[in-house]
Amino acid sequence: MEPTLRADEYVLVAPGVQPTVGSLALARHPDRPAVSVVKRVIRIETAGWHLASDNPDAGTDSRHWGLVDPTAVVGAVTLCLDRPLASLAPPTSAESGKNRSWVRWLRR
């Protein structure tokens, strides 16, 4: 999912929460159900989900798999951390003045 996510980053997932179009989802790989993948939701249909990689040259997605079964979507990615045990403390006043989002200050 680079450039959105790097291989060394961690994600927090809300299981059972349906991701929205444009957001990131955790899903079971259609060809290898024991493998989980993070992909961007580009369209939701009754018959399934269209999931895309943010770096289409580096991986597979619905262009290769077709629709992803709705039961394969585990949940919505709600938070990205660039290291384990990252601080969840609120930003300092200097950081707040820079108008950073709460996700960005977790990634300093």
C-alpha angles and dihedrals in degrees: 000000000000129000088034095043129018124214091253096053127101128219132206113218129198102216114221093015110124111233117227128231108284095024130102122263135193111223140166112256107255094224097037109033092185089064121079122210134191113220138161117255108234100167139001121208132173090252096048152308131291106218123185137192117236086223104043094182092059104052151002130276140150090316085071102027102035118216116000113229111251090234089060092063105094099185150294124302104237104173139018123207126188095210139018116268093018112175117265092194116129117262120269118255090258090056092045089055090059090062093235119169117244090251092056094055089054088059100055 
